[in-house]
Structures are given as C-alpha cells and as structure tokens.
Amino acid sequence: VINALRDFFGNERNDDVLDALLAQVHPKPYVVEISAGSEVSGKTVVFTGTLEKMTRSEAKAMAERLGAKVAGSVSAKTDLVVAGPGAGSKLKVASDLGIEVIDEDTWLQRIGRGG
C-alpha cells in the first residue's frame, strides 16, 4: 500500500489532477446555531455521574447549542445539575446550595429530546 501511495503521489500527472479537483472544493464554515428560546438558554448546567443515554461530550454540545453554559463544577452560579448514577460530591454541593437537580430522563424531556 505504501508503495502504491508513493507511486501515485510521485506521478506529476496525478498531482495536476488533484490540484484541479481541490480547486473545485469550496468548504463552508461550520456554524453552530444557538437556540435562545430554549428553557436552558442562559443557564449554567453541570453534568455529574454516569450518563446512560448520551456521552458527556454529546450532552455538553447539546446544552451549548441550546444556549446553556456547561460548567465542570457546582457553585452558587450553577442553575441546574443533571445527575446520573454514581454522582458524588457535586450532588452534595448542589443540594447544600439549593440548586435544582434532575436526572438524565428529565433533562432529555426538558430539552425536547424525549426521555
């Protein structure tokens, strides 16, 4: 395979063909639309414990698309904590501060993704 690649890219005609193809490619920038009308827009959300229906990065991206700020720790500025199984100290801090704590299914319902 390496030799075939070397031969292909070593051929000047193939370079010309690739250059012509690349000249026709005009990528558009990826724009993330933020939904300002969502229930979580403008709120600070913390995810803790194990999420079972999505990865943490998916949950973070979803929250950010809906206009929320995702934080890594709970503080007085936190509006909402989404807690899965195994939630530990973040759950206690949220409880001590009187911050709303919901489970993953409630989170999905709140953002309109079922549950």
N, CA, C and O of each residue as an XYZ file, in Angstrom:
460
protein
N       0.833     -1.192      0.000
C       0.000      0.000      0.000
C       0.875      1.253      0.000
O       0.599      2.215     -0.718
N       1.925      1.231      0.808
C       2.810      2.402      0.878
C       3.438      2.674     -0.482
O       3.531      3.823     -0.916
N       3.866      1.609     -1.148
C       4.487      1.791     -2.464
C       3.481      2.354     -3.469
O       3.829      3.205     -4.288
N       2.240      1.881     -3.406
C       1.212      2.380     -4.327
C       0.952      3.861     -4.074
O       0.812      4.637     -5.020
N       0.887      4.253     -2.813
C       0.693      5.669     -2.488
C       1.878      6.509     -2.963
O       1.703      7.591     -3.523
N       3.073      5.998     -2.731
C       4.272      6.725     -3.155
C       4.280      6.894     -4.673
O       4.603      7.966     -5.186
N       3.919      5.823     -5.388
C       3.875      5.891     -6.853
C       2.817      6.889     -7.320
O       3.061      7.683     -8.228
N       1.640      6.841     -6.693
C       0.557      7.733     -7.086
C       0.957      9.191     -6.895
O       0.832     10.004     -7.811
N       1.442      9.516     -5.692
C       1.778     10.911     -5.416
C       3.099     11.339     -6.050
O       3.401     12.530     -6.118
N       3.874     10.378     -6.508
C       5.110     10.700     -7.203
C       4.894     11.008     -8.679
O       5.796     11.510     -9.349
N       3.715     10.712     -9.180
C       3.382     10.945    -10.576
C       2.876     12.382    -10.730
O       1.873     12.764    -10.127
N       3.575     13.160    -11.534
C       3.232     14.579    -11.703
C       1.821     14.764    -12.268
O       1.135     15.722    -11.911
N       1.386     13.864    -13.138
C       0.032     13.963    -13.698
C      -1.015     13.851    -12.591
O      -2.007     14.579    -12.606
N      -0.804     12.949    -11.631
C      -1.745     12.806    -10.521
C      -1.771     14.068     -9.662
O      -2.826     14.457     -9.161
N      -0.633     14.696     -9.495
C      -0.587     15.963     -8.749
C      -1.442     17.018     -9.440
O      -2.171     17.765     -8.787
N      -1.345     17.072    -10.776
C      -2.140     18.046    -11.532
C      -3.642     17.771    -11.390
O      -4.438     18.697    -11.234
N      -4.016     16.492    -11.445
C      -5.431     16.115    -11.301
C      -5.928     16.491     -9.909
O      -7.015     17.053     -9.771
N      -5.147     16.187     -8.882
C      -5.541     16.531     -7.511
C      -5.653     18.042     -7.330
O      -6.583     18.521     -6.683
N      -4.717     18.789     -7.894
C      -4.786     20.254     -7.801
C      -6.058     20.783     -8.469
O      -6.702     21.695     -7.949
N      -6.417     20.210     -9.621
C      -7.632     20.638    -10.320
C      -8.877     20.302     -9.499
O      -9.817     21.094     -9.431
N      -8.876     19.133     -8.883
C     -10.011     18.751     -8.037
C     -10.126     19.671     -6.822
O     -11.216     20.139     -6.493
N      -9.015     19.923     -6.166
C      -9.025     20.775     -4.972
C      -9.437     22.205     -5.295
O     -10.000     22.897     -4.446
N      -9.162     22.648     -6.512
C      -9.565     23.999     -6.911
C     -11.090     24.115     -6.988
O     -11.637     25.215     -6.915
N     -11.771     22.980     -7.135
C     -13.235     22.970     -7.221
C     -13.913     22.836     -5.857
O     -15.136     22.936     -5.759
N     -13.129     22.611     -4.812
C     -13.686     22.415     -3.469
C     -13.753     23.756     -2.754
O     -12.753     24.464     -2.637
N     -14.944     24.091     -2.280
C     -15.148     25.356     -1.570
C     -15.893     25.079     -0.264
O     -17.110     25.252     -0.199
N     -15.177     24.652      0.766
C     -15.856     24.312      2.025
C     -16.498     25.536      2.669
O     -15.978     26.649      2.595
N     -17.639     25.296      3.300
C     -18.334     26.362      4.015
C     -18.023     26.215      5.499
O     -17.873     25.096      5.992
N     -17.927     27.322      6.210
C     -17.643     27.220      7.644
C     -18.809     26.564      8.380
O     -19.974     26.763      8.035
N     -18.473     25.788      9.389
C     -19.479     25.128     10.211
C     -19.979     26.123     11.242
O     -19.198     26.681     12.012
N     -21.280     26.340     11.250
C     -21.873     27.301     12.173
C     -22.799     26.558     13.124
O     -23.683     25.819     12.691
N     -22.595     26.753     14.409
C     -23.462     26.151     15.411
C     -24.548     27.151     15.749
O     -24.272     28.250     16.230
N     -25.782     26.760     15.491
C     -26.895     27.645     15.815
C     -27.265     27.474     17.275
O     -27.398     26.354     17.767
N     -27.430     28.586     17.958
C     -27.811     28.565     19.365
C     -29.279     28.936     19.459
O     -29.722     29.943     18.906
N     -30.013     28.115     20.161
C     -31.442     28.336     20.328
C     -31.684     29.156     21.584
O     -31.653     28.630     22.696
N     -31.926     30.448     21.401
C     -32.128     31.345     22.540
C     -33.480     31.132     23.199
O     -33.697     31.596     24.318
N     -34.392     30.441     22.528
C     -35.720     30.256     23.087
C     -35.861     29.020     23.953
O     -36.964     28.716     24.406
N     -34.786     28.304     24.195
C     -34.898     27.072     24.966
C     -34.990     27.369     26.462
O     -34.597     28.437     26.931
N     -35.513     26.405     27.180
C     -35.683     26.538     28.628
C     -34.344     26.660     29.361
O     -34.288     27.209     30.461
N     -33.270     26.151     28.756
C     -31.969     26.190     29.423
C     -31.068     27.312     28.910
O     -29.940     27.466     29.378
N     -31.559     28.086     27.961
C     -30.767     29.185     27.413
C     -30.376     30.170     28.510
O     -31.218     30.618     29.289
N     -29.089     30.499     28.559
C     -28.587     31.456     29.541
C     -28.327     30.863     30.912
O     -27.900     31.577     31.820
N     -28.575     29.571     31.081
C     -28.370     28.933     32.384
C     -27.039     28.198     32.414
O     -26.510     27.797     31.378
N     -26.509     28.031     33.615
C     -25.284     27.261     33.806
C     -25.670     25.868     34.273
O     -26.358     25.703     35.280
N     -25.214     24.864     33.525
C     -25.573     23.470     33.778
C     -24.312     22.678     34.100
O     -23.261     22.889     33.496
N     -24.431     21.762     35.063
C     -23.338     20.852     35.404
C     -23.853     19.426     35.249
O     -24.931     19.094     35.741
N     -23.079     18.582     34.564
C     -23.401     17.161     34.439
C     -22.510     16.397     35.404
O     -21.306     16.647     35.473
N     -23.100     15.463     36.154
C     -22.323     14.679     37.105
C     -22.831     13.245     37.120
O     -23.988     12.988     36.784
N     -21.986     12.329     37.500
C     -22.357     10.919     37.482
C     -22.260     10.356     36.075
O     -21.698     10.983     35.177
N     -22.813      9.167     35.897
C     -22.760      8.487     34.607
C     -23.999      8.814     33.787
O     -25.124      8.643     34.256
N     -23.792      9.277     32.579
C     -24.906      9.494     31.657
C     -25.084      8.203     30.869
O     -24.115      7.653     30.345
N     -26.313      7.722     30.785
C     -26.557      6.420     30.170
C     -27.093      6.499     28.746
O     -27.015      5.520     28.004
N     -27.634      7.645     28.356
C     -28.257      7.754     27.035
C     -27.462      8.602     26.057
O     -27.823      8.713     24.885
N     -26.393      9.193     26.533
C     -25.526     10.001     25.675
C     -24.172     10.131     26.361
O     -24.053      9.915     27.567
N     -23.173     10.478     25.597
C     -21.865     10.720     26.200
C     -21.868     12.111     26.827
O     -22.725     12.941     26.524
N     -20.922     12.343     27.684
C     -20.820     13.657     28.318
C     -20.551     14.737     27.264
O     -21.088     15.841     27.360
N     -19.733     14.428     26.272
C     -19.453     15.436     25.239
C     -20.700     15.719     24.401
O     -20.906     16.855     23.975
N     -21.534     14.705     24.157
C     -22.796     14.935     23.447
C     -23.726     15.809     24.286
O     -24.366     16.724     23.766
N     -23.794     15.522     25.581
C     -24.649     16.311     26.478
C     -24.178     17.759     26.521
O     -24.989     18.685     26.488
N     -22.872     17.947     26.594
C     -22.312     19.302     26.640
C     -22.633     20.057     25.347
O     -23.078     21.204     25.384
N     -22.403     19.404     24.210
C     -22.664     20.048     22.918
C     -24.139     20.397     22.774
O     -24.482     21.467     22.270
N     -25.010     19.498     23.215
C     -26.444     19.732     23.127
C     -26.841     20.933     23.987
O     -27.596     21.799     23.546
N     -26.326     20.977     25.211
C     -26.640     22.089     26.115
C     -26.149     23.411     25.533
O     -26.859     24.416     25.582
N     -24.944     23.411     24.988
C     -24.383     24.640     24.422
C     -25.173     25.098     23.196
O     -25.366     26.298     23.001
N     -25.633     24.150     22.364
C     -26.462     24.514     21.210
C     -27.768     25.164     21.650
O     -28.341     25.985     20.933
N     -28.224     24.790     22.826
C     -29.470     25.354     23.353
C     -29.236     26.636     24.137
O     -30.164     27.184     24.731
N     -27.986     27.118     24.140
C     -27.681     28.398     24.773
C     -27.251     28.321     26.217
O     -27.103     29.353     26.871
N     -27.046     27.116     26.734
C     -26.600     26.968     28.123
C     -25.081     27.022     28.197
O     -24.387     26.758     27.216
N     -24.584     27.366     29.365
C     -23.148     27.291     29.636
C     -22.945     26.030     30.462
O     -23.657     25.812     31.442
N     -21.986     25.202     30.081
C     -21.712     23.975     30.820
C     -20.470     24.190     31.666
O     -19.411     24.558     31.158
N     -20.614     23.955     32.965
C     -19.504     24.125     33.898
C     -19.054     22.755     34.395
O     -19.805     21.781     34.350
N     -17.822     22.704     34.864
C     -17.271     21.453     35.373
C     -17.464     21.271     36.860
O     -17.285     20.171     37.384
N     -17.829     22.338     37.544
C     -18.035     22.232     38.988
C     -19.268     23.025     39.395
O     -19.703     23.937     38.692
N     -19.815     22.661     40.534
C     -21.020     23.310     41.051
C     -20.620     24.495     41.912
O     -19.729     24.393     42.756
N     -21.292     25.629     41.688
C     -21.067     26.822     42.507
C     -22.396     27.544     42.658
O     -23.420     27.094     42.144
N     -22.374     28.644     43.353
C     -23.593     29.438     43.535
C     -24.120     29.955     42.197
O     -25.288     30.330     42.100
N     -23.277     29.979     41.171
C     -23.693     30.448     39.845
C     -24.356     29.347     39.018
O     -24.874     29.614     37.934
N     -24.341     28.120     39.520
C     -24.944     26.994     38.807
C     -26.460     27.065     38.920
O     -27.003     27.296     40.001
N     -27.140     26.864     37.790
C     -28.603     26.883     37.774
C     -29.215     25.494     37.835
O     -30.311     25.316     38.366
N     -28.503     24.501     37.286
C     -29.089     23.176     37.138
C     -27.994     22.120     37.156
O     -26.943     22.294     36.538
N     -28.244     21.024     37.867
C     -27.329     19.887     37.870
C     -28.080     18.685     37.318
O     -29.166     18.344     37.787
N     -27.485     18.048     36.313
C     -28.037     16.818     35.752
C     -27.207     15.683     36.332
O     -26.019     15.553     36.035
N     -27.847     14.860     37.164
C     -27.122     13.826     37.900
C     -27.506     12.438     37.424
O     -28.684     12.090     37.341
N     -26.478     11.650     37.113
C     -26.682     10.254     36.758
C     -26.201      9.374     37.890
O     -25.748      9.874     38.920
N     -26.295      8.047     37.709
C     -25.811      7.127     38.732
C     -24.339      7.392     39.059
O     -23.535      7.679     38.171
N     -24.008      7.294     40.323
C     -22.630      7.494     40.749
C     -22.266      8.940     40.996
O     -21.097      9.256     41.216
N     -23.255      9.827     40.964
C     -22.972     11.243     41.247
C     -22.467     11.346     42.681
O     -23.005     10.707     43.586
N     -21.443     12.144     42.878
C     -20.835     12.229     44.203
C     -20.904     13.602     44.814
O     -21.982     14.112     45.119
N     -19.737     14.200     44.991
C     -19.637     15.458     45.731
C     -20.378     16.608     45.053
O     -20.882     17.498     45.739
N     -20.455     16.608     43.736
C     -21.175     17.688     43.044
C     -22.650     17.676     43.438
O     -23.274     18.728     43.582
N     -23.191     16.487     43.606
C     -24.591     16.354     44.002
C     -24.806     16.920     45.400
O     -25.806     17.592     45.653
N     -23.873     16.653     46.303
C     -23.981     17.169     47.674
C     -23.873     18.688     47.689
O     -24.639     19.361     48.378
N     -22.928     19.227     46.934
C     -22.760     20.685     46.875
C     -24.030     21.328     46.320
O     -24.491     22.346     46.836
N     -24.591     20.734     45.270
C     -25.819     21.274     44.680
C     -26.950     21.270     45.704
O     -27.699     22.241     45.819
N     -27.064     20.186     46.434
C     -28.105     20.084     47.458
C     -27.900     21.131     48.547
O     -28.850     21.790     48.971
N     -26.657     21.281     48.998
C     -26.339     22.270     50.042
C     -26.656     23.691     49.583
O     -27.060     24.530     50.389
N     -26.472     23.965     48.274
C     -26.712     25.310     47.739
C     -28.154     25.516     47.273
O     -28.519     26.613     46.850
N     -28.964     24.473     47.348
C     -30.359     24.595     46.924
C     -30.539     24.675     45.422
O     -31.509     25.260     44.939
N     -29.608     24.090     44.682
C     -29.656     24.110     43.218
C     -30.528     22.952     42.729
O     -30.476     21.850     43.275
N     -31.321     23.212     41.703
C     -32.187     22.179     41.146
C     -31.345     21.033     40.584
O     -30.391     21.253     39.838
N     -31.719     19.801     40.959
C     -31.041     18.599     40.480
C     -32.079     17.739     39.764
O     -33.150     17.460     40.303
N     -31.746     17.325     38.543
C     -32.643     16.462     37.773
C     -31.860     15.270     37.240
O     -30.631     15.297     37.192
N     -32.585     14.217     36.837
C     -31.914     13.063     36.242
C     -31.846     13.235     34.721
O     -32.381     14.192     34.160
N     -31.183     12.295     34.082
C     -30.961     12.393     32.636
C     -32.270     12.375     31.843
O     -32.413     13.119     30.873
N     -33.222     11.535     32.246
C     -34.503     11.484     31.537
C     -35.235     12.821     31.611
O     -35.809     13.277     30.622
N     -35.213     13.443     32.786
C     -35.857     14.750     32.939
C     -35.152     15.790     32.082
O     -35.798     16.645     31.477
N     -33.828     15.718     32.032
C     -33.045     16.621     31.174
C     -33.487     16.472     29.720
O     -33.740     17.466     29.038
N     -33.580     15.228     29.247
C     -33.968     14.990     27.857
C     -35.378     15.500     27.578
O     -35.636     16.048     26.507
N     -36.282     15.326     28.522
C     -37.638     15.856     28.355
C     -37.615     17.383     28.315
O     -38.303     18.004     27.505
N     -36.828     17.967     29.185
C     -36.780     19.426     29.284
C     -36.258     20.061     28.001
O     -36.695     21.146     27.615
N     -35.332     19.389     27.350
C     -34.766     19.955     26.120
C     -35.492     19.444     24.873
O     -35.077     19.716     23.746
N     -36.576     18.704     25.091
C     -37.384     18.251     23.963
C     -36.846     17.059     23.225
O     -37.137     16.880     22.042
N     -36.060     16.230     23.902
C     -35.474     15.044     23.264
C     -36.053     13.751     23.829
O     -35.409     12.705     23.744
N     -37.230     13.799     24.393
C     -37.848     12.592     24.955
C     -37.255     12.239     26.288
O     -36.889     13.131     27.053
N     -37.149     10.967     26.592
C     -36.600     10.581     27.879
C     -36.856      9.192     28.139
O     -36.466      8.677     29.187
